Amino acid sequence: MTEIHTGTDGEVACPRTADLELLARWDGLQSGFRRVTDQLLSDVEARSGLAPSSFQALWFLMTTPERSAPMNQLAGTLGFTTAGTTKVADRLTEAGLIERRPCRSDRRVTLAALTERGLEVAATAARALADALRERVVAPLGGTERFAALADAVTAVDPAPPGRPPCGA
């Protein structure tokens, strides 16, 4: 725990140098990650025509069992409200990339499911992301081993690693 230090006059002093260095590194890490993510998603959009939220939805569905998931899980993945997720799902449905269907085990749950066309588009976009990652992240880091080590380190401190509960859960 960082202690709050007071100056000779009793006023709160600035954090220690070590704390400032730690905070500056954290700021660099999170802001750098946000900027590189924006660049990567921009690369995917340029190559596939998919808006970032559409790509993230398709990628999520592509990696789930049966390539489908409850809409509330999709909302959690996107970090959107129900209304925002519905707008993304509406666009993807209109484009023929996903379909909505009822969950077999819980009729109150609506699933978003990739269509065959959606799977093709998601796979193309995923290849675009892999290419962009190699160019913008892996190469500057010096190779796949350093990238893997960085990814493992960040994953190790994730307080809520992604999980995919079964339909209706």
C-alpha positions, 0 to 999 in steps of 0.5 A: 500500500502506498503511504500518503506523505505530508510535507513539513507544513502538513500538506499532502506531498507528491507520491514518491519517485518510485510510485511516479515511475510505476504509475507512468509505466502503467499509463504507458502500458494502458494508453499504448495498448489502447492505441495499438488496438485502435490501429489493429482494428482500423487495419481489420476494417480497411481489409474486411470492411467490418467496423470494430464492434462488428469484427469483435462480435463475429470473432467472439462468435467464431470462438464459441462452441457451436459458433453461437452465444446468448445475446447477454454474453455478446453484450458483455464481450463488446462492453455495450448496453443491451441496446448497443448490442442489439444495434450491432446484431441488427446490422450483422443480421441485415448483412446475413452474417449472424442470425438470432435463434432461441436457446433450446434449454431456455426459451427466454434466451436469444442466441446470436449465431454465425451464418456460413457467410458470417464465418467466412467474413469472420475468418477473413477478418481474423486473418487480417488481424493476424497479419496486422498483429505480426506487423504492428506488434510481433515484429517490433517486439522482436518475435513470437517468443517475446509476444507470447511472453507479454501476452502470458504476463498480461493474462496472468494478472487478468482478474476476470479471464474470459469464460463462456458459460453454457447456453442460458447460464 
